[in-house]
Amino acid sequence: METDAYAFYSASNLETLILSSSMKEISYYCFNPNKALKDVYFRSPTPPACGPLMDGSGQFSNDLVVHVPEESLEAYRNAPQWSFFAPYFQGYMVDDLPPFDSDGNVVTLQKATEGQGIDLVLMGDAFIQDQIEDGTYGSVMRKMLNAFFSVEPYQSYRNYFNVYQVDVVSERKGYGGRGQKLGTWFGEGTKVGGNDATCLSYARKAVGNDRMDNVLVLVAMDTTAYAGTCYMTHSSAYQGDWGEGPSVAYFPLGKTDEILAQLVHHEAGGHGFAKLADEYGYESQGAVTQEKINETHSLESYGWWKNVDFTSDPAKVKWSYFLKDDRYRNEGLGVYEGGLTYWTGVWRPTRNSIMLDNTGGFNAPSREAIWYRLHKLAYGKNWQYNYEDFVAYDAVNRKKSGSAPSLVPQELLPPLAEPVVIHKSWKELLNDK
């Protein structure tokens, strides 16, 4: 593993730092400057590679000790890239090392270079400390990160996002018993969940109180099962038509990286971020209920559920302007019955999409919903939407129209559980006054 270039930069309260035995490289400025730092423990017997270090004068406490394995003391002292730290090195025996527990440690994987920054926090459950030390946990986090940004519009707007990894250490690996730190569980069918308050409290370690209102949390469950559920908060405290409110998306790793990517796209990119509805329906569900219609309408004015409607009239459906736009004639857009898990009485924009069987891409109305929300979060509530600006961006997707194959046959991918709307704010969930 290697550290992010600025993983501990200016961490002014950090006094002790224990680095994994699998550490291969430490990036430039990793823990400079920090006068509070008293003890740094290297567990690797081989000195990690290092980018050019600044001279470091005046950046560290005079009490700093850099502890390295006793048998590797000379190797560290003689490593050119660590010459500045040679006077700080001190050997230690393995048995003298303090217990290593990285639970709650935050790693910045990416910082936004455009706008105000949109926050994604990645974490996992049923992973143990050994998996964090050997790089397994970090590898899963990066797979989630890359999966999230592998589909449009996220791919084109990746630089709008801050992405953080929070280490979560469970008592035991996997799901052979209790001990999952985030309380994740498996329900009926493809439904999963966890302790939302605990997940949000870990997310707060990364983003702080001031940015919790719109944080998106992705939770990877360390098992190859196929499932996924997103829990989406909403309360009267949230205003505006851009879907304010944090979400927590839970999903196992799946059997392949492709399946993991599909779960990330549907649960996190579709439900969690864009507040999109499911576009599939069960024949056994029959016609949509009035209760479901009322529940859906209650959230539409806040920017939710832009990809389903309760009318089949092409002139009145939410995406009617796409149907009239000749530039979208090859998109397969129309008014197709079925959605919100119901077989009749609900209509969706396309026969298939990520929000139906998790394959292909997001359809045009869904891409617009994503594009709209990410601009509102990046530039603030005063940002003004312009349809032609969206269409100009969306040319990259229209060129691909109809060409994106399904990664896995639909019959192998049962529909995922519908999202759960929690009518509370994150402060109410955390009992934070």
URPE-V210971 format. One record per residue. PSI is psi in whole degrees, -180 to 180 (* if undefined). NEAR is the number of other ideal C-beta (glycine too) atoms within 10 Angstrom. Layout:
BEGIN
{{PSI	NEAR} {PSI	NEAR}}
END
This chain:
BEGIN
{{163	18} {157	16} {154	20} {149	15} {-33	13} {35	16} {-41	19} {18	22} {128	16} {27	11} {83	16} {-18	9} {1	7} {119	14} {-34	12} {134	12} {122	19} {119	19} {143	20} {150	20} {-17	17} {7	16} {122	19} {-28	13} {139	12} {125	24} {163	16} {132	13} {20	18} {-49	21} {31	20} {147	17} {151	16} {102	21} {-11	13} {-21	13} {123	24} {-35	15} {125	15} {125	22} {120	18} {125	24} {-18	18} {132	17} {-17	14} {127	14} {125	19} {151	22} {155	13} {139	17} {172	12} {126	7} {142	17} {166	11} {-26	8} {-2	13} {127	8} {5	7} {-19	17} {159	21} {149	12} {-16	6} {2	11} {133	18} {128	14} {106	19} {130	22} {156	25} {135	20} {-44	13} {-12	11} {9	17} {-47	15} {-36	11} {-41	14} {-43	24} {-33	16} {-3	11} {119	18} {-38	7} {-13	14} {18	21} {-38	11} {-33	14} {-2	19} {-43	12} {-19	10} {-16	18} {142	19} {132	13} {152	15} {157	17} {148	9} {-40	11} {-17	5} {-8	10} {132	14} {151	11} {138	6} {114	16} {110	12} {10	17} {126	13} {-6	13} {137	17} {130	18} {127	18} {114	16} {-26	18} {141	17} {140	13} {141	17} {4	10} {137	13} {-162	17} {-5	13} {127	18} {131	23} {123	23} {134	26} {123	26} {136	28} {170	26} {159	29} {153	25} {27	23} {141	26} {172	18} {-39	19} {-36	12} {-26	20} {-42	23} {-38	20} {3	14} {-4	16} {-46	18} {-49	26} {-36	23} {-41	12} {-42	20} {-42	23} {-32	15} {-42	17} {-45	28} {-50	21} {-34	14} {-44	21} {-41	25} {15	20} {1	14} {149	22} {150	19} {-6	27} {-35	25} {-44	11} {-22	15} {26	20} {-36	18} {1	14} {-7	20} {141	26} {136	19} {128	25} {146	23} {131	25} {124	24} {131	22} {119	24} {117	19} {165	22} {-35	12} {159	13} {138	17} {-159	15} {37	19} {-5	9} {-165	8} {175	9} {6	14} {125	23} {-35	21} {6	25} {27	14} {149	25} {164	15} {131	16} {-154	11} {140	6} {-125	12} {18	20} {132	16} {170	24} {-172	20} {-169	21} {99	17} {-40	25} {-41	17} {-43	18} {-44	28} {-32	23} {-36	18} {-40	21} {-36	28} {-27	19} {-29	15} {-41	24} {-16	22} {167	11} {-37	11} {-18	6} {16	17} {-21	21} {-23	18} {20	20} {143	24} {123	23} {128	29} {125	29} {113	28} {127	27} {128	26} {73	21} {158	19} {9	13} {163	15} {113	20} {174	22} {139	25} {140	22} {136	29} {120	24} {121	22} {148	24} {137	21} {173	15} {-12	7} {-21	14} {133	17} {177	9} {167	12} {29	16} {26	22} {47	26} {153	22} {132	23} {157	29} {154	27} {118	33} {121	29} {138	30} {145	28} {175	25} {-21	20} {175	23} {-19	12} {163	12} {-31	12} {-42	13} {-40	20} {-43	21} {-40	21} {-40	27} {-42	27} {-46	30} {-48	22} {-54	29} {-47	28} {-53	28} {-36	27} {-65	29} {-59	26} {-46	27} {-54	26} {-7	29} {42	28} {154	28} {160	25} {143	25} {7	28} {164	24} {149	23} {131	11} {-34	9} {-20	7} {-26	18} {-144	12} {147	11} {143	21} {157	13} {-34	9} {-42	8} {-38	17} {-46	15} {-41	9} {-41	13} {-47	20} {-33	12} {-20	13} {-12	18} {-38	15} {-14	9} {3	17} {15	19} {158	24} {44	22} {-6	23} {11	28} {158	25} {169	23} {19	16} {146	14} {4	14} {115	10} {-25	14} {-16	8} {-14	10} {154	22} {-34	18} {27	26} {-35	15} {-28	12} {-37	22} {-27	17} {-13	10} {115	15} {-24	6} {-15	12} {19	20} {-22	12} {12	11} {-8	20} {23	16} {145	21} {-150	16} {102	18} {132	18} {140	13} {132	23} {167	27} {25	24} {-2	19} {149	22} {-36	17} {160	14} {-2	21} {142	27} {149	23} {167	29} {-29	27} {162	23} {-40	14} {154	19} {178	26} {-33	21} {3	28} {-71	23} {17	23} {12	28} {170	20} {-135	21} {-176	20} {139	27} {172	28} {-48	27} {-35	24} {-41	26} {-40	22} {-41	24} {-42	25} {-49	22} {-43	22} {-51	20} {-41	23} {-31	21} {-38	22} {-43	22} {-33	23} {-36	18} {-4	14} {168	10} {-19	11} {-6	6} {135	14} {130	8} {141	13} {120	9} {-42	11} {-31	7} {-41	12} {-46	16} {-39	16} {-46	10} {-44	17} {-2	21} {-33	10} {-30	12} {-35	20} {-33	15} {-29	9} {-2	12} {127	16} {-2	9} {-12	8} {113	14} {157	6} {136	14} {-33	14} {137	17} {142	9} {-36	14} {-17	7} {-5	10} {92	20} {152	14} {145	18} {157	27} {146	21} {152	16} {157	23} {124	16} {123	19} {115	19} {61	12} {159	16} {167	20} {-31	25} {-38	16} {-39	15} {-37	21} {5	17} {40	7} {110	14} {*	5}}
END
